[in-house]
């Protein structure tokens, strides 16, 4: 596989300390290597001098670990922004709603977005769908995202890995090309 990423940006979404509060989000998080894989992607993007955008969830719920008043609001050290890398603050699932992300991408003639972050079935899925609908060629890095167990309205509990895999299946080739970190890196 040989892919072209000259007009690409890496979007790192919600890789924040608050998401280490597993019980708050449903417990039993899958893919414990997601942050390390995101770090690997970030290092490659920086080496190639390609644009990186950090998206930070700013919860409006004062009890949320991602509320700006909480320590969990901080972006994790693995993917800490450096000077010149924009930080996009959002307070809904989509990285595009209520932000200037689309405007910034268009200003930089970005046509391809590579997405990693947390959580697969919430902010990642919503942002992937919107990126695709806005006309961006979208790649989702499966092993650089993760999620938690979920409880259905009828009380059934669904394992985080099942939630993750069904989310990827729903997005695959409809909204994004799904790759893992090594597949992407070997294609650059």
Buried (B, 14 or more C-beta within 10 A) or exposed (E): EEBEBEBBBBBBBBBBBBBEEEEBBBEBBBBEEBBBBBBBBBEBBEEEEBBBBBBBBBBEEEEBBBBBEBEBBBBBEBBEBEEEBBEBBBBBBBBBBEBEBBEBBBEEEBBBBBBBBBBBBBBBBBBBBBBBEBEBBBBBBBBBBBBBBBEEEEEEEBEBBBBBBEBBEEBEEEBBBBBEBEBBBEEB
